[in-house]
């Protein structure tokens, strides 16, 4: 085979290579887009939550959730219209979208399993949100189950829907091949341009093919959406499918425009070297092909079908047709503008350089050589401009801006965006010491706080220190389950004082009769006779707080006198277990944003025994602290206590000990902003660590929340809405 014959074969193969390369490139970009938007579990969940902003999707979800509520409590059927309206309001809220997003993330693996026929989403704690939204009608709110879960089950209906799901599942199996397709397509396109003898014409053809394929890709999402909705048997699901499709596929059109832009840059760069404007010739030929009958029967059938399709599209989708014409017109204008740029800019740059070098060139007798150099320089400048524009397009596709924005689970972390990127050990948590011991509870003696644990969360407290004991209800009080009364009395006398222990024992002696409830874990300060709240009740309130405030991270430090298994059982029964942090408690810690995104927003420590429960961590292996027995403000020190001086988290104990009666008047002094801030700064300096847990008595007195914000480098922020007190 002669060299000329081989060259002719390459010339004939080049157009096919360019077309195949452009198609492969576009297919690879679609696959890469799916990898970033659909195949990634978190991105998929974000898009699913984004679709709730579409009224069509929100209405459908509200109807389905209301049906679920009525199915669980059929007596609520009479209130269905009210519940639908309430649920629609809830769907637009940040807490619901956060829960929905996590549910979608959990369902992602099921969707892409080969045996999946339906997508089932279960949104937990929906009852918390519904009851909160119905707070204006307490009687109706009480009839909604607190443990209500929203369940949605959707399966593909229609051939197109089933085909799209099958295609997505197939794409998910081969999701790592997107870059291979892009690389292969780019190589074929390059060869289709580089191998022909007339490279300028090949470059123009390659740009035209690439732009054409990209424009087809631009119109593919709305066409596929139309095919999807038309194929669905259930008419009520069509607008819902359209809304979900737009949330996932909308960004693909931007990618298509960037790909079309690259093709236009290539074509206009090649066209700038021509003696005439090819765009006019191409447009005239295309118009003639549509206007005049084809020479062959298949060609005429194709022409008739194309004209019919364009006519029907214009008749039934006038807005889309107009949009398409505007896109094509914009592409042509961009082509012509870039062509002029490539024609005008290089000569201007060359002219400036020419005048500078002209005298030297003439002196050396090299004017003719300089003319050849000008042509070479012009080619190089056009090439550099084209490469620069293409590189800009590729850079854009690699940036987050190339995808339609998906809202974060929440805009702020613990009240401020600035905290989102900080690790757990880089944040100060305002804390309440003996948070369960509160004046808001009836019959509670010697309280350390104005309000209980859950109420304090609503005032900005983010770390709770509390005690848990076994107790048995008898009448209206709880009797402490004491194994060794003498040893326990000595221990609690040291902690509470003889006066408090005597009071507890007097109450204990009056508790006679059979138990009125089972033995359980209670929040008590030494003796449950002095005050008790069921542990599960408080944990349920904390769960409600986390559900309603998806951007908050909490820390619990439990002075535990119950087994780890019973602590775990209480967390499970309350529904709070699903929020516990399950990672390690050694540096590097996760950031607050990472904890919020994973919905593991509660770090739990136990002071005495945390064995056997993976998320229940020994407190003083991770936390180092200051002493906690100070009888006057002048006695405060920052010396090491439990946890030594090497544990990664640092707790400052900051209260005046006046056993058995804590005094708010002392808190007014030591919790004052300047006093508390000065001690925190001093301890930070002496211990060389940021005080992560700033624990005080009477947390609503003084300004522990404001001091924590200042230590975090933030202005004080309004606390999130709290659930009902517990």
HUZI-V413754 format. One record per residue. RES is the residue in one letter. SS is DSSP state (h for helix, s for strand, l for the rest). PHI is phi in whole degrees, 0 to 359 (999 if undefined). D_FIRST is the distance of its C-alpha to the first C-alpha in whole Angstrom. Layout:
BEGIN
RES/SS/PHI/D_FIRST  RES/SS/PHI/D_FIRST
END
This chain:
BEGIN
X/l/999/0  X/l/286/4  X/h/296/7  X/h/294/8  X/h/295/6  X/h/297/7  X/h/297/10  X/h/295/11  X/h/297/11  X/h/295/13  X/h/298/15  X/h/289/16  X/h/280/16  X/h/301/19  X/h/301/22  X/h/296/22  X/h/296/21  X/h/294/24  X/h/295/26  X/h/298/26  X/h/296/27  X/h/295/30  X/h/294/31  X/h/298/31  X/h/297/32  X/h/294/35  X/h/296/36  X/h/296/36  X/h/293/39  X/h/299/40  X/h/295/40  X/h/295/42  X/h/299/44  X/h/297/45  X/h/298/45  X/h/279/48  X/h/250/50  X/h/249/50  X/h/284/49  X/l/281/51  X/h/299/55  X/h/291/57  X/h/295/54  X/h/300/55  X/h/296/58  X/h/296/59  X/h/292/57  X/h/298/59  X/h/293/62  X/h/297/61  X/h/295/61  X/l/293/64  X/l/286/65  X/l/279/63  X/h/304/67  X/h/295/65  X/h/288/64  X/h/299/67  X/h/297/69  X/h/297/68  X/h/297/68  X/h/299/72  X/h/296/73  X/h/293/71  X/h/293/73  X/h/299/76  X/h/301/76  X/h/293/75  X/h/298/79  X/h/295/80  X/h/296/79  X/h/278/81  X/l/227/84  X/h/296/84  X/h/293/88  X/h/275/85  X/h/302/84  X/h/295/87  X/h/259/85  X/h/305/82  X/h/302/81  X/h/294/83  X/h/293/81  X/h/298/77  X/h/297/78  X/h/296/79  X/h/294/76  X/h/297/74  X/h/295/76  X/h/296/75  X/h/299/71  X/l/280/71  X/l/271/72  X/h/297/71  X/h/300/72  X/h/294/71  X/h/296/67  X/h/296/68  X/h/296/69  X/h/296/66  X/h/296/63  X/h/292/64  X/h/295/64  X/h/295/61  X/h/294/60  X/h/291/61  X/h/278/60  X/h/301/56  X/h/298/56  X/h/295/57  X/h/301/55  X/l/261/52  X/l/278/53  X/l/294/51  X/l/268/54  X/l/291/56  X/l/244/57  X/s/222/59  X/s/259/60  X/s/247/63  X/s/243/65  X/s/236/68  X/s/264/70  X/l/286/72  X/l/60/76  X/h/296/76  X/h/301/79  X/h/299/80  X/h/288/78  X/h/294/80  X/h/296/83  X/h/294/83  X/h/292/82  X/l/262/85  X/l/300/87  X/l/288/89  X/l/231/90  X/h/303/91  X/h/297/92  X/h/288/89  X/h/300/87  X/h/293/89  X/h/275/88  X/l/274/84  X/l/300/83  X/l/294/83  X/l/263/80  X/l/298/78  X/l/243/74  X/s/276/72  X/s/240/70  X/s/232/67  X/s/227/64  X/s/230/62  X/s/237/59  X/l/295/56  X/l/240/57  X/l/100/55  X/h/295/51  X/h/295/49  X/h/299/52  X/h/295/51  X/h/294/47  X/h/294/48  X/h/296/50  X/h/298/47  X/h/296/44  X/h/296/46  X/h/295/47  X/h/294/43  X/h/298/42  X/h/294/45  X/h/295/44  X/l/248/40  X/h/293/42  X/h/277/40  X/h/265/37  X/h/297/37  X/h/293/36  X/h/296/33  X/h/295/32  X/h/296/33  X/h/297/31  X/h/296/28  X/h/296/28  X/h/296/29  X/h/293/26  X/h/298/24  X/h/296/25  X/h/297/25  X/h/295/21  X/h/295/21  X/h/264/23  X/h/279/21  X/l/284/17  X/l/297/18  X/l/292/18  X/l/271/21  X/h/288/23  X/h/297/27  X/h/293/26  X/h/294/24  X/h/295/27  X/h/297/29  X/h/295/27  X/h/297/28  X/h/297/31  X/h/295/32  X/h/297/31  X/h/297/32  X/h/294/36  X/h/294/35  X/h/299/35  X/h/294/38  X/h/292/40  X/h/299/39  X/h/297/40  X/h/297/43  X/h/271/45  X/h/294/44  X/h/303/47  X/h/294/49  X/h/293/48  X/h/296/48  X/h/298/51  X/h/297/52  X/h/298/50  X/h/296/52  X/h/292/55  X/h/294/55  X/h/283/54  X/l/284/57  X/l/285/60  X/l/271/63  X/h/298/63  X/h/291/65  X/h/273/62  X/h/297/60  X/h/296/61  X/h/295/61  X/h/299/58  X/h/297/57  X/h/295/59  X/h/294/57  X/h/301/54  X/h/297/54  X/h/295/56  X/h/269/52  X/h/261/50  X/l/301/51  X/l/289/49  X/h/297/46  X/h/293/46  X/h/294/47  X/h/299/43  X/h/298/42  X/h/295/43  X/h/296/42  X/h/297/38  X/h/297/39  X/h/299/40  X/h/297/37  X/h/297/35  X/h/295/37  X/h/298/37  X/h/299/33  X/h/295/33  X/h/291/36  X/h/297/35  X/h/293/32  X/h/294/34  X/l/293/36  X/l/266/34  X/l/275/33  X/l/274/35  X/l/219/37  X/l/268/38  X/h/293/35  X/h/298/37  X/h/293/39  X/h/293/36  X/h/297/35  X/h/297/39  X/h/295/39  X/h/295/36  X/h/297/37  X/h/295/41  X/h/297/40  X/h/297/38  X/h/283/41  X/h/278/43  X/l/261/41  X/l/300/41  X/l/285/37  X/l/280/35  X/l/242/34  X/h/294/37  X/h/299/35  X/h/296/35  X/h/290/39  X/h/298/40  X/h/297/38  X/h/297/40  X/h/296/43  X/h/295/43  X/h/295/42  X/h/297/45  X/h/296/47  X/h/297/47  X/h/295/47  X/h/294/50  X/h/296/52  X/h/298/51  X/h/293/53  X/h/285/56  X/h/264/56  X/l/230/55  X/h/298/56  X/h/294/56  X/h/295/52  X/h/297/51  X/h/297/53  X/h/298/51  X/h/297/48  X/h/297/48  X/h/293/50  X/h/295/47  X/h/297/44  X/h/298/46  X/h/297/47  X/h/296/43  X/h/294/42  X/h/296/45  X/h/297/44  X/h/301/40  X/h/294/42  X/h/295/45  X/h/294/42  X/h/299/40  X/h/296/43  X/h/299/44  X/h/294/40  X/h/279/41  X/h/265/44  X/h/291/45  X/h/302/42  X/h/300/43  X/h/294/47  X/h/293/46  X/h/293/44  X/h/298/47  X/h/297/50  X/h/292/48  X/h/295/47  X/h/297/51  X/h/289/51  X/h/263/49  X/h/299/49  X/h/298/52  X/h/295/50  X/h/293/47  X/h/294/49  X/h/298/51  X/h/263/48  X/l/71/46  X/l/239/43  X/h/297/44  X/h/295/40  X/h/295/39  X/h/295/41  X/h/298/39  X/h/295/36  X/h/295/37  X/h/299/39  X/h/296/36  X/h/297/34  X/h/296/37  X/h/296/37  X/h/300/34  X/h/294/35  X/h/293/38  X/h/298/37  X/h/298/35  X/h/295/38  X/h/297/40  X/h/296/37  X/h/298/37  X/h/298/40  X/h/293/41  X/h/294/38  X/h/298/40  X/h/297/43  X/h/295/42  X/h/294/41  X/h/298/44  X/h/297/46  X/h/295/44  X/h/275/45  X/l/267/49  X/h/298/52  X/h/292/52  X/h/286/49  X/l/253/51  X/l/299/54  X/l/296/57  X/l/252/58  X/l/295/62  X/l/292/63  X/l/304/66  X/l/203/68  X/l/282/68  X/l/230/71  X/s/240/71  X/l/49/75  X/l/96/76  X/s/206/73  X/h/297/70  X/h/297/70  X/h/276/71  X/l/298/68  X/l/272/66  X/l/268/69  X/s/288/69  X/h/305/72  X/h/280/74  X/h/253/73  X/l/233/75  X/l/264/79  X/s/251/80  X/s/296/84  X/s/231/86  X/s/244/89  X/l/282/91  X/l/48/93  X/l/296/91  X/l/282/93  X/l/271/96  X/s/227/97  X/l/292/100  X/l/289/98  X/l/269/99  X/l/298/102  X/l/69/104  X/l/272/102  X/l/261/104  X/l/57/103  X/l/289/100  X/l/261/98  X/s/226/96  X/l/289/97  X/l/230/94  X/l/284/92  X/h/307/89  X/h/291/87  X/h/299/89  X/h/296/88  X/h/301/84  X/l/291/85  X/l/258/87  X/l/101/84  X/l/290/85  X/l/237/81  X/s/226/83  X/s/242/85  X/s/253/88  X/s/210/90  X/s/254/92  X/s/231/91  X/s/229/94  X/s/277/95  X/s/208/98  X/s/233/99  X/s/288/101  X/s/224/104  X/l/65/106  X/l/264/105  X/s/233/104  X/s/239/101  X/s/263/103  X/s/293/101  X/l/273/100  X/l/255/101  X/l/280/101  X/l/233/103  X/h/297/106  X/h/293/107  X/h/295/104  X/h/295/103  X/h/298/106  X/h/297/106  X/h/294/102  X/h/283/102  X/h/297/106  X/h/293/104  X/h/274/101  X/h/254/103  X/l/97/107  X/h/297/110  X/h/298/111  X/h/292/107  X/h/295/108  X/h/299/111  X/h/298/110  X/h/297/108  X/h/292/110  X/h/296/113  X/h/296/110  X/h/299/109  X/h/293/112  X/h/275/113  X/l/277/110  X/l/238/111  X/l/102/110  X/l/287/107  X/l/299/103  X/l/258/102  X/l/188/98  X/l/284/96  X/l/297/96  X/s/206/93  X/s/274/91  X/s/232/93  X/s/278/93  X/l/220/96  X/l/255/98  X/l/82/99  X/l/249/101  X/h/292/100  X/h/296/104  X/h/274/103  X/l/150/101  X/l/206/98  X/s/227/94  X/s/304/92  X/h/303/89  X/h/299/87  X/h/298/88  X/h/295/88  X/h/296/84  X/h/297/84  X/h/296/85  X/h/295/82  X/h/299/79  X/h/300/80  X/h/298/80  X/h/292/77  X/h/296/76  X/h/281/77  X/l/229/76  X/l/290/72  X/l/256/72  X/l/250/75  X/l/244/74  X/s/239/78  X/s/231/79  X/s/247/82  X/s/240/84  X/s/256/86  X/s/275/89  X/s/261/89  X/l/237/92  X/l/231/90  X/l/287/87  X/h/303/84  X/h/298/83  X/h/285/86  X/h/297/84  X/h/299/81  X/h/296/82  X/h/293/84  X/h/297/81  X/h/293/79  X/h/297/82  X/h/282/82  X/l/85/78  X/h/280/78  X/h/300/76  X/h/290/73  X/h/262/73  X/s/289/74  X/l/281/71  X/l/249/70  X/l/272/68  X/l/280/69  X/l/241/72  X/l/234/71  X/l/300/69  X/l/280/67  X/l/278/68  X/l/290/66  X/s/282/67  X/h/299/69  X/h/299/66  X/h/295/64  X/h/293/67  X/h/291/68  X/h/296/64  X/h/274/64  X/l/62/68  X/l/254/70  X/l/245/72  X/s/226/75  X/s/263/76  X/s/242/79  X/s/239/81  X/s/239/84  X/l/283/86  X/l/254/88  X/l/212/85  X/l/238/82  X/l/287/80  X/l/89/78  X/l/241/77  X/l/301/74  X/l/267/74  X/s/258/78  X/s/253/78  X/s/300/81  X/h/300/82  X/h/267/83  X/h/270/80  X/h/246/78  X/s/246/81  X/s/255/83  X/s/221/86  X/s/264/90  X/l/299/93  X/l/229/95  X/l/249/98  X/l/237/100  X/l/256/103  X/l/204/103  X/h/304/100  X/h/290/101  X/h/273/100  X/l/305/97  X/l/221/94  X/l/243/91  X/l/293/91  X/s/296/89  X/l/229/90  X/l/298/88  X/l/89/84  X/l/64/85  X/l/232/83  X/l/242/79  X/l/300/79  X/l/286/76  X/s/256/78  X/s/234/81  X/s/244/84  X/s/258/87  X/s/268/91  X/s/222/93  X/l/204/96  X/l/265/100  X/l/277/101  X/l/229/104  X/l/304/105  X/l/264/105  X/l/245/105  X/l/298/102  X/l/245/103  X/h/301/102  X/h/296/104  X/h/292/102  X/h/297/99  X/h/298/99  X/h/277/100  X/h/278/97  X/l/269/94  X/l/300/95  X/h/309/92  X/h/292/93  X/h/296/94  X/h/294/92  X/h/296/89  X/h/297/91  X/h/293/91  X/h/298/87  X/h/295/86  X/h/295/88  X/h/294/87  X/h/298/84  X/h/290/84  X/h/290/86  X/h/267/84  X/l/68/81  X/l/219/79  X/l/293/79  X/l/288/82  X/l/283/80  X/s/238/83  X/s/251/86  X/s/261/88  X/s/223/92  X/l/274/95  X/l/47/96  X/l/296/92  X/l/274/93  X/l/261/96  X/l/82/94  X/l/212/91  X/h/295/88  X/h/293/86  X/h/294/86  X/h/295/86  X/h/299/83  X/h/298/81  X/h/293/82  X/h/297/81  X/l/280/78  X/l/78/78  X/l/238/78  X/l/283/81  X/l/302/83  X/l/242/81  X/l/293/83  X/l/290/82  X/l/294/80  X/l/291/82  X/l/258/84  X/l/287/85  X/l/299/88  X/l/302/91  X/l/232/91
END
